[in-house]
């Protein structure tokens, strides 16, 4: 049974955090599930939150479609004066952000 605000489907989970705009992504996000993850996260972005803080410590894998989704959400939020921040990133996913040099866009340090 999922906690309130959780969305769990094959291989990935989105859980709402205690603060507005706080979310945890867990599992694996690839091209086959990115549309569902997009739908869930865009629903959060449409609400009146100052920004989105995304916890990725429980995310074991993300491919280029998942990275593109995060970039899209960041653009959407910054265009309206809001933010997307990534925190608590797993070592595997941190490595990808470092390789793609995208970490600084999301407030990640080396």
N, C-alpha and C positions, 0 to 999 in steps of 0.2 A: 504494500500500500504506500503510495506517495504522500509526502507532506503537502499541506495546502500550498498552492502556487507552483507545484512541480509538474513537469511534463516529461514523461518517460516513454520512449519508443525504442525500437530495436537499435541498441548500441549507443544511444546518447540520452542525456538527461539535461533539462534546464530546470534549475531550482531558484526561486525568488529568495533573496536575502532579507535580513531584518529591516534594512533601510530602503526607501523608495529608489528604484533605479539600480539596485544591487542584484546581481544574478550570478549563478554558478553554472558553468558548462562542464559536463562530465562525459566520459566515454570517448567515442570516436566520431569525428565529423568529416565526412568525405562527400563527393559529388552526389552520391545516392540519397543522402539525407539533408544536404544543404537547403533545399527548398522548404522542408519542414522546419528546420532550425530558423531560417529567415522569417518564416511566417510567425513563429513564436516570438522572436526578438523584435521584429518590426511592430508587433502589437505592444510591446513594452515602450518602444521609442515613440509611438503615437500618443502615449499618455503624457501628461504634463509633468515630466520629470526634468530636473536640471541637467542630468547627464546619465550615463550608463557606466557602472563599474562592473567589470566582468572578471570573475575569479576563474582561473584556468588550471589550478593545481590538480584537479581530478580529470583533466582532459589528457588522454593518452595519445591522441592522434588528431591532426587536422591537415587537410590537403589544401591545394591552391584555391579550390572553390570556397572553402571555409575562410581562408585568408581574405579572399575577395569580398565575402560577406562582411567581415569585420571592417574592411576598408570602406565599403558602401555605407555601413551604419555610422562609421566615424564621419564621413563626408556629410551625410544627412544631418547628424547632430551638430557638427561645427557650423554648417550653413545657417542654423537657427540659433547660434550662440551657445550651444551646449557642448558637452564633452563625451568622449568614450575613453575610458581608462581600463587597462588590463592590469590585474594584480594577481599575486599568488600563482605564478605560472609554473607548470611542470617542467622538469629538465628537458624532456623530449620536445615539447612545444617551444620552449625557450631557444633551443638549438635551431629550430626552423626560423624563428623570428630573427635570430642573429645572422643566419645564412642569407636571408632575404633582405636584411637591413631595414626591416619594418618596425623593429622594437621601439625606436625613439618616437615614432608617430603615436604610439600608445602609452608613452610615459614609462617605458621599460628602460632600466639601466643595464649595462653589460654585466 
